Amino acid sequence: MTFIVFLAFMFAGAGLLVTVAIIHKNLHLWLGSYLRRRLSSTDVGPDPNQPIDVLFCFVDHFEPGWGKPGIEIERTRVARWTNDYPKLVEEFQDFDGRSPKHTFFFPEEEYREEHLDELVQLCREGHGEIEIHSHHEDENEESLAKLLAEFRDLLHERHGALGRNRTTGEVSWLFIHGNWALCNSQKDGRYCGVDEELHVLRAAGCVCDMTMPSAPSETQARTINSIYYAKDTPGRNRGHDYGLRVSTETEQAENEVMILPGVLGLNWHNRSRGLLPKIENSDIRCGLEPTTDRVDHWVRTGIHVKGQPNWNFIKVHTHGAPERDWSVLLSTPVQEMHRHLTRKYNDGIKYRLHYVSAREMYNIAKAAEAGMVGNPNDYRDFVIEPPPMLHSFAERAPHEVSR
């Protein structure tokens, strides 16, 4: 009897430990979605007679002013990226002959003309693109709409950093929410203020949000590892929690924003104290190095547009400007990540690797939705044209571009 009581206490303790971990890490928000996808997916798998196209997108919440360090340190942070990034990636090419691309989501509240000019030059040389990032608090719909529209116009007109929709002519862009608090999703209401944020974004020309995953934050959407269209519910926050999955049978409505997330799940190869799996949330920084196991996990997850399972969407993220993570982001760990990608996932038979910007990833998702097939490289500019800053680059072949 004593042994049975002991076992009962052991199981109860283990259950309590798991419960505490679930609550502390906010797993209750997305664990159900994760388990349903793992246990009962009805998706048709990739066609084994065709290669799997691995679309790799690296997005950066790029904040030179993080910590309010002063203008000289801000300049040093930007210069480190513009000087070191081309050398970091020069040896790597994807199936299309393109080098890795870095998408700088620049915060509107930190705008400095000189920083954007430096990043634009880096992008002109084929190393990335620029999109919109915003930390805002206590906003309302009118004030948020104004600041987004002003920053959109500044990026497009002054820096040529945003492209237009090929059909409508609208300046179109992608978004990352500062502090993760999309749709006023933090419980205390901080870092946003606008419950119905999606329609404000869409009205200002935003077509796609790349904030997710934000786990273990409480702002994490309940839908994971799925590309979907979200829209607001009047009078409620967290409009990004659920939506219509993008498929070959959907079409983006005027009031919808595409949610294009990175991989989120449990990494059983990396366990806390050898017991509970750690959260895989596509974040790259010190302590979250992009190991080969993580890269393989991203590929296995297989995020795709329903109906086109051979196009595999991988989005990873970082906060690249502060010095604390340069030993990973601008050094050997990221090089080893690219080395693994190009060696294992670019043989041209089983896999084809494609380095894409955030804009290009959105365009390719739209091409998949439209039923396009073949090499996704053909659809990098499917809906949103290249921004004006890239026009001179786009006229040249990738191998002709050098720093």
C-alpha positions in Angstrom: 0.0 0.0 0.0 2.8 2.3 0.9 4.4 1.8 -2.6 1.0 2.6 -4.3 0.7 5.8 -2.3 4.2 6.7 -3.2 3.4 6.2 -6.9 0.3 8.2 -6.6 2.3 11.1 -5.1 4.8 10.8 -7.9 2.2 10.9 -10.7 0.4 13.8 -8.9 3.7 15.7 -8.6 4.6 15.1 -12.3 1.1 16.2 -13.3 1.5 19.4 -11.2 4.9 20.1 -12.8 3.4 19.8 -16.3 0.4 21.9 -15.4 2.7 24.7 -13.9 4.9 24.5 -17.0 1.8 24.8 -19.3 0.5 27.8 -17.5 3.8 29.6 -17.0 4.7 29.2 -20.7 1.2 29.9 -22.0 1.1 26.6 -23.8 -2.7 26.4 -23.1 -3.1 29.0 -25.9 -1.7 26.8 -28.6 -1.1 23.3 -27.4 -4.5 22.1 -28.6 -3.7 23.4 -32.1 -0.3 21.7 -32.0 -1.7 18.3 -30.9 -4.6 18.4 -33.5 -2.1 19.0 -36.3 0.2 16.3 -35.1 -2.5 13.7 -34.5 -5.2 14.3 -37.0 -3.9 16.2 -40.0 -6.0 15.6 -43.1 -3.5 17.3 -45.4 -2.3 15.5 -48.5 1.5 15.0 -48.3 4.0 16.3 -50.8 4.2 14.7 -54.2 7.1 12.3 -53.9 7.8 12.7 -57.7 8.5 16.4 -57.2 11.1 18.2 -55.2 10.2 19.9 -52.0 10.9 23.6 -52.3 12.2 25.0 -49.0 11.4 28.7 -48.8 13.7 30.3 -46.2 12.9 33.8 -44.9 14.9 35.5 -42.1 13.0 38.5 -40.6 14.6 40.9 -38.1 12.9 43.1 -35.6 15.7 45.6 -36.3 15.9 48.2 -33.6 19.1 50.3 -33.7 17.7 52.5 -30.9 17.1 49.5 -28.5 18.0 50.7 -24.9 18.3 54.3 -26.0 22.0 54.1 -26.4 22.6 57.4 -28.3 23.2 58.1 -31.9 26.9 57.0 -32.1 26.0 53.4 -30.9 23.0 53.4 -33.2 25.4 54.2 -36.1 27.8 51.4 -35.0 25.0 48.9 -34.8 23.8 49.7 -38.4 27.4 49.8 -39.7 28.1 46.4 -38.2 25.3 44.9 -40.3 26.0 46.7 -43.5 29.7 45.9 -43.3 29.6 42.3 -42.0 26.5 40.8 -43.4 27.7 40.6 -47.0 30.8 38.8 -45.9 28.9 36.4 -43.7 26.7 35.1 -46.5 28.9 35.4 -49.6 29.7 31.7 -49.9 26.1 30.6 -49.9 23.7 30.3 -52.9 20.2 28.7 -53.2 18.9 26.7 -56.1 18.2 30.0 -58.1 21.7 31.3 -57.6 20.6 33.8 -54.9 22.4 34.6 -51.6 20.6 34.7 -48.2 18.2 37.6 -47.8 17.6 39.5 -44.5 14.3 41.4 -44.1 14.7 44.4 -41.8 11.4 45.3 -40.2 12.3 48.8 -39.1 10.4 50.4 -36.2 8.6 53.6 -37.2 9.2 55.2 -33.8 13.0 54.9 -34.2 13.2 56.4 -37.7 16.4 58.1 -38.7 17.0 58.9 -42.3 20.6 58.0 -42.2 19.9 54.5 -40.9 17.4 53.8 -43.6 19.8 55.1 -46.3 22.4 52.6 -45.1 20.0 49.7 -45.1 18.7 50.7 -48.5 22.2 50.5 -49.9 22.6 47.0 -48.4 19.3 45.9 -49.9 20.3 47.3 -53.3 23.2 45.0 -53.3 20.9 42.0 -53.1 21.0 41.3 -49.4 17.5 42.0 -48.3 14.5 44.2 -48.1 12.7 46.6 -45.6 9.3 46.3 -44.1 7.3 48.0 -41.2 7.7 47.4 -37.5 5.9 49.4 -34.8 5.9 49.6 -31.0 2.8 51.5 -30.0 0.9 52.0 -26.8 -2.4 53.7 -25.9 -3.2 54.2 -29.5 -6.7 54.4 -31.0 -7.7 53.4 -34.5 -7.4 57.0 -35.9 -3.9 57.7 -34.4 -2.6 54.2 -35.4 -3.9 54.7 -39.0 -2.2 58.0 -39.2 1.2 56.9 -37.9 1.2 53.8 -40.2 0.2 55.8 -43.3 2.9 58.4 -42.6 5.6 55.8 -42.2 4.4 53.9 -45.2 4.6 57.0 -47.4 8.0 57.9 -45.9 9.5 54.5 -46.7 8.1 54.4 -50.2 8.6 58.0 -51.3 11.8 59.0 -49.5 13.6 55.6 -49.5 11.9 53.6 -52.3 11.6 50.7 -49.8 8.1 49.5 -50.4 6.5 48.1 -53.6 3.1 48.4 -55.1 0.4 45.9 -55.8 0.6 45.0 -59.5 -3.2 45.2 -60.0 -4.4 48.0 -57.7 -1.2 50.2 -57.6 -1.6 50.4 -53.8 1.7 50.6 -51.8 1.7 47.3 -50.0 3.7 46.1 -47.1 4.2 43.5 -44.3 4.1 44.1 -40.6 5.6 43.0 -37.3 4.1 44.3 -34.1 6.5 45.5 -31.4 6.3 43.6 -28.1 4.3 41.0 -30.0 1.0 42.6 -28.9 -0.9 42.3 -32.1 -4.6 43.1 -31.8 -4.2 44.3 -28.2 -3.5 40.8 -27.2 -1.6 41.4 -24.0 -3.9 41.0 -21.0 -3.0 44.2 -19.3 -3.7 46.1 -22.5 -0.1 47.4 -22.8 1.9 47.9 -26.0 -1.1 48.4 -28.3 -4.5 49.8 -27.4 -6.3 48.9 -30.6 -8.5 45.8 -30.3 -9.6 45.9 -34.0 -6.1 46.4 -35.4 -6.3 44.1 -38.4 -8.6 46.3 -40.4 -6.5 49.4 -39.6 -3.5 47.6 -40.9 -5.3 46.4 -44.0 -6.7 49.9 -44.8 -3.2 51.3 -44.7 -2.0 48.8 -47.2 -0.7 46.0 -45.0 -1.3 42.6 -46.6 0.5 40.2 -44.3 1.5 40.0 -40.7 4.7 38.1 -39.6 4.6 38.8 -35.9 3.9 35.1 -34.9 5.1 33.1 -33.2 5.4 35.1 -30.0 5.4 32.1 -27.6 6.0 31.9 -24.7 4.3 35.3 -24.6 0.6 35.5 -23.8 0.1 37.3 -27.1 0.6 34.1 -29.0 -2.2 33.3 -31.5 -4.1 30.1 -30.9 -3.7 28.9 -34.5 -0.1 27.8 -35.2 1.9 26.4 -38.1 -0.7 27.5 -40.6 -0.9 30.3 -43.1 -4.3 31.8 -42.7 -6.4 35.0 -43.2 -7.5 36.8 -40.1 -10.0 39.6 -39.6 -11.4 41.5 -36.6 -14.5 40.6 -34.6 -16.2 43.9 -33.7 -15.7 44.8 -30.1 -13.1 42.1 -29.4 -9.4 41.9 -29.3 -7.1 39.0 -30.5 -8.5 38.9 -34.1 -5.3 37.0 -35.1 -6.3 33.9 -33.0 -8.3 32.2 -35.7 -9.0 32.5 -39.4 -9.5 30.9 -42.8 -6.6 28.8 -43.9 -5.0 29.9 -47.1 -5.6 27.2 -49.7 -5.9 26.8 -53.5 -9.6 27.5 -53.0 -9.4 30.8 -51.0 -9.0 34.4 -51.9 -7.9 37.3 -49.7 -10.9 39.5 -48.8 -10.6 43.3 -48.6 -10.7 43.3 -44.8 -8.4 40.3 -44.2 -4.7 40.2 -43.4 -2.6 37.1 -44.1 -0.9 35.7 -41.0 2.3 34.0 -42.1 4.0 32.5 -39.0 7.2 30.8 -38.2 7.3 27.3 -36.8 6.0 26.8 -33.2 6.1 23.5 -31.4 7.8 21.2 -28.9 11.4 20.2 -29.5 11.8 16.7 -28.1 15.5 16.7 -29.1 16.1 19.6 -26.7 14.6 19.1 -23.2 14.7 21.1 -20.0 16.6 19.2 -17.4 16.3 16.1 -19.7 12.6 15.9 -19.1 10.2 18.3 -20.6 10.7 19.4 -24.3 11.6 23.0 -24.9 9.5 25.3 -27.0 10.7 25.7 -30.6 9.6 29.2 -31.6 11.8 30.0 -34.6 13.8 32.6 -32.6 17.5 32.9 -33.3 19.9 34.5 -30.8 22.4 33.6 -28.0 21.0 30.6 -26.2 18.8 29.8 -29.2 21.4 29.0 -31.8 20.2 27.7 -35.2 21.5 24.1 -34.8 21.1 21.5 -37.5 18.4 19.8 -35.3 16.4 23.0 -35.3 16.7 23.4 -39.0 15.5 19.9 -39.6 12.6 20.5 -37.2 11.6 23.6 -39.3 11.6 21.6 -42.5 9.7 18.6 -41.0 6.9 20.9 -39.7 6.0 21.6 -43.3 4.1 24.9 -43.1 2.4 25.3 -46.5 -0.6 26.6 -48.4 -3.2 23.9 -48.4 -3.2 22.2 -51.8 0.4 22.9 -52.5 2.3 20.8 -49.9 5.6 20.8 -51.9 6.2 24.5 -51.1 7.5 24.5 -47.6 7.5 27.9 -45.8 10.1 28.6 -43.1 10.2 32.0 -41.4 12.7 32.6 -38.6 13.1 35.8 -36.6 15.5 37.7 -34.5 16.3 41.1 -32.9 19.5 41.8 -34.7 20.6 45.3 -33.9 21.7 45.0 -30.3 25.3 43.8 -29.7 24.3 41.0 -27.4 23.5 38.5 -30.2 26.1 39.3 -32.8 28.2 36.3 -31.8 25.4 34.2 -33.3 23.8 36.4 -35.9 27.0 37.7 -37.6 29.2 34.7 -36.9 29.7 31.0 -37.2 26.3 29.7 -35.9 24.4 31.4 -38.7 27.0 30.4 -41.2 26.6 26.8 -40.1 22.8 27.1 -40.4 23.2 28.2 -44.1 25.8 25.5 -44.6 23.3 22.9 -43.5 20.5 24.3 -45.5 22.6 24.4 -48.7 24.1 20.9 -48.2 21.0 19.0 -47.1 18.1 20.9 -48.7 19.4 22.0 -52.1 20.3 18.8 -54.0 17.9 19.8 -56.8 16.3 16.3 -56.7 14.6 15.9 -53.3 14.9 19.5 -52.2 15.4 22.9 -53.7 16.3 25.8 -51.4 15.1 29.3 -52.0 16.2 32.3 -50.0 13.3 34.8 -50.0 12.5 38.2 -48.5 9.3 38.6 -46.5 7.6 40.2 -49.6 8.7 37.4 -51.8 7.4 34.8 -49.3 4.0 36.5 -49.3 4.0 36.6 -53.1 4.8 32.9 -53.3 2.0 32.1 -50.9 -0.4 34.1 -53.1 0.9 32.2 -56.1 0.3 28.8 -54.3 -3.2 30.0 -53.5 -3.8 30.8 -57.2 -2.8 27.3 -58.1 0.6 28.0 -59.6 3.1 25.1 -59.8 6.7 24.5 -60.6 9.6 26.5 -59.3 8.4 29.1 -56.8 11.3 31.3 -57.9 9.1 32.3 -60.8 6.6 34.0 -58.4 8.8 36.1 -56.2 7.0 39.2 -57.6 3.6 37.7 -58.1 1.4 40.3 -56.4 3.7 43.0 -54.9 6.3 44.3 -57.3 9.9 44.9 -56.2 10.3 48.2 -54.3 11.8 51.0 -56.3 15.1 50.7 -54.4 15.6 47.3 -56.0 14.8 48.1 -59.6 18.4 48.5 -60.7 19.3 45.2 -58.9 16.4 43.3 -60.5 17.7 44.2 -63.9 20.9 42.2 -63.3 21.5 38.5 -62.8 22.2 37.5 -59.2 25.8 36.6 -59.9 26.5 40.1 -61.3 25.8 41.7 -57.9 28.7 42.2 -55.5 29.5 44.5 -52.7 
